[in-house]
Amino acid sequence: MNPMHLLRAARWARKPPSAKRVKLVLGVVAICLVLVAIEHVVGWPEALTIESPRKPVLPR
C-alpha cells in the first residue's frame, strides 16, 4: 500500500468529508450503476461498436 493512501485515510479520519460531498459521491456511483444495468439489459448499440479491421494475410 502506498504511504500516501495511509496519509489520506488519516486525514479523512481526523476531518471526514461533509454530508453534501458524501451524497454527491453516492449519487455519481448510483448513476454509474444504473448505466451499467441498462447496458446489461439492453445491450451495446451496434452504431457505437468499432468494426475491427481484418488481419493482413501474409502470402505463403
FENDA-V983082 format. One record per residue. N is the residue number from 1. RES is the residue in one small letter. PSI is psi in whole degrees, -180 to 180 (* if undefined). Layout:
BEGIN
N | RES | PSI
N | RES | PSI
END
This chain:
BEGIN
1 | m | 138
2 | n | 135
3 | p | -28
4 | m | -34
5 | h | -39
6 | l | -40
7 | l | -40
8 | r | -40
9 | a | -39
10 | a | -40
11 | r | -41
12 | w | -34
13 | a | -35
14 | r | -40
15 | k | 88
16 | p | 157
17 | p | 158
18 | s | 161
19 | a | -33
20 | k | -42
21 | r | -39
22 | v | -43
23 | k | -39
24 | l | -48
25 | v | -44
26 | l | -35
27 | g | -42
28 | v | -42
29 | v | -41
30 | a | -42
31 | i | -42
32 | c | -42
33 | l | -37
34 | v | -43
35 | l | -40
36 | v | -41
37 | a | -42
38 | i | -44
39 | e | -37
40 | h | -40
41 | v | -48
42 | v | -40
43 | g | 170
44 | w | 134
45 | p | 138
46 | e | -31
47 | a | -24
48 | l | 0
49 | t | 132
50 | i | 129
51 | e | 126
52 | s | 132
53 | p | 152
54 | r | 145
55 | k | 138
56 | p | 137
57 | v | 123
58 | l | 132
59 | p | 146
60 | r | *
END
